Amino acid sequence: EYAYYKALTGDKNHINDTMAKLRRRRDIAFKRLNEIDGTSTQLPGGAFYMFPKIENMGPWKSDKEFSLDLLEEEKVLTVFGSGFGKEYGSDHFRIVILPQEEVLEQAFDGIGSLFEKRA
């Protein structure tokens, strides 16, 4: 049989569990990012990523420099926001909220640590 047929007609009980996991991860990301002094974010409407604003650019000349410092110093990979367009992306970075909760918590610890060191 074809995979699409199974996907459309098969058991869908896993969907509720997956949605609950993603909601928890979204809520963790939202809470943690808004607790970090220097960032703020909004709840995504249905996406599995967030686009936090860097409220305090501090020593960084750009969001790209921030993302590179975050990767080098804290081993947290993000995408700099201006890569998505300078008008709306500058002073932002993009994160994906799909990793396990423990991995997300470590990433937010690293983001907070970088702001604390550079503030």
N, C-alpha and C positions, 0 to 999 in steps of 0.2 A: 504494500500500500504506500501511498504518497504521504510524506510527512505533513503537508498542509492539511490533508484530510483528518489525520489523527489529531492535529492541533485544534482544528475546528470542532471536531465531534467527540474528542476524548475527554477524560476526566479533567476538570478545571479546579479541583480543590486546592491546588498549589498556589493559585492566584491570590487568594486571601492572605495566605502566609507570607508570600512575597511582598504584597502591598503593606502588610503590617511591619515587616522588616525595613522596608524603604521609608515608611513614615517615621519609625523610630530613628533611623539614621538622619533623616531630614531634620527632625526636631533636635537631635544632638548637635548637628552642625549649626543650626540657627541659633541655639542657645549659646554654644561655645564661641562662635564668631562675634556675637553681640556682647559677650562678656569681655572680650579682649579689648583693652584700651588702645585704640588705634584703628579698629575695623568696625564695620557695620554691614548688615545684609538684610535682605527681605526673604520671606518664604517663597520658594519657587512654586509656580502654579501647577506643575506636573512634570517638570524636568528632573533629571537625576544629577544636576549640577547646580552650583550657586555662583554668584558673581559679586563677592564682597567688595565694598569700597574701602580703600585705604584712607582713613580719615586723617591720619597724621603721617605725612610722607617723611617727616623727620629728615634723616640724613640721605634719603634716596632721591635721586634726581628724576626717577621715573618708576612706573610700575614694573617695567622690565628689570630694572636694577634690583628692585625689591624681590621679585621672583627668583632671580639668579642668586641673590644673597641667601634667601630662604633655602634654596636647594643646596648651596655650598655649605652653609653653616649648620642647618638643622636637618638636612636630608629630606625635606618635604618638597615634593614636586607639584607645582601649580603652573598655570599658563597665565602670562601677563595679559591684562585686559586690553591694552592698546592694540594687541594683535587682532582683536575683533573689531577694531575701528577706533580711531583717536577721539572722535566726538563723544561717544558714550563709554568707551572702554578705558580711557586714561584714568589712572589712579584706582584701578580695580584689578582683581585677579580672579581666575576661574578655578573652582575645585569641583571634583566629582564626589558624590556622596554614596557611591556604591560599595566601597570597601567595608569590611567588618567593623563593628563598633569600636573594637580595641584599636584598630589601625587608625580610624578617624580620631579617636581620643589622643593618640600619640602625635598625629599631625597637628591638631589644635594646640597641644602642649608646645610643639616646636614653633608654631606661629606666634603664640603668646610669648615664648622665650625670646624670640628675635626682637619683638617690639620692646620687651623689658630691657634687653641689652642695649638697644639703640635709642631709647627714649631720652 
